[in-house]
Amino acid sequence: MFPTTKNAAVKPAMTAIASESVTTQEKIQMLIKTAVRFRKQPKTVKDLRHAVSLYYHAYEMCGENYPLLQARAKVGMAGTLRAIPDVGTELLLQAKAGYEEAIPILQQLGVKEEVAEAQMNLGLVLQSLVAFNLARIADCIEAYQAALGVFTWQDYPQEYAILHNNIAIAYLSMPAIGDREHLQQELAVKSFESALQHINLIEHPREYAMLQNNLGNALQSLSVQTKK
């Protein structure tokens, strides 16, 4: 069910849809803009569900005429579904499908940053689904590495640090099979150290602390494995 005009935050978008003086493209953009506001500053889970409804309404209005806006609505909906608390996998699987359908369109018509952001978020969804045996860690790492092609340390240090951290954690979460456990830990350490070559305490204290802490844990685990 779509949000009603009784909600003050939704009312401008819904009023714009009913207006004949506003173009279809402007209506779609208004819906997406309102959905983004709900998604970024939710007060309750209901706000996230409002965002999903608005994104879906925008998606349906696009039809075949606005493929880029349709892809953006799908990405927004996927990100919101991922944020809704859920003990199962239904919403995660919907989010996965949304990203996978939208990314090829964004690659054709969008800007590189939104492609990379979608790849990064797809990696997070895949990583969550691994625990349910519904995704592979290798695909998760591949999505993160694709995003690193855009989110370089020079231009996007925060995203660069988070991606390397996520890649390392993905390696560490792989099932340990024989000598592979040692290799996986080495790859994780390498990922942390690669990021720390460019992320410093002064300019990015939060990311630096995250990487250093996780690197320390990985090194400790590697040391224990080496002594066995």
Secondary structure as UniProt FT lines:
FT   TURN            5..6
FT   TURN            8..10
FT   HELIX           11..18
FT   TURN            20..21
FT   HELIX           24..40
FT   HELIX           45..62
FT   TURN            63..65
FT   HELIX           67..83
FT   HELIX           90..109
FT   HELIX           112..130
FT   TURN            131..133
FT   HELIX           137..148
FT   TURN            149..150
FT   TURN            153..155
FT   HELIX           157..172
FT   TURN            178..179
FT   HELIX           180..196
FT   TURN            197..198
FT   TURN            201..203
FT   HELIX           205..227
//
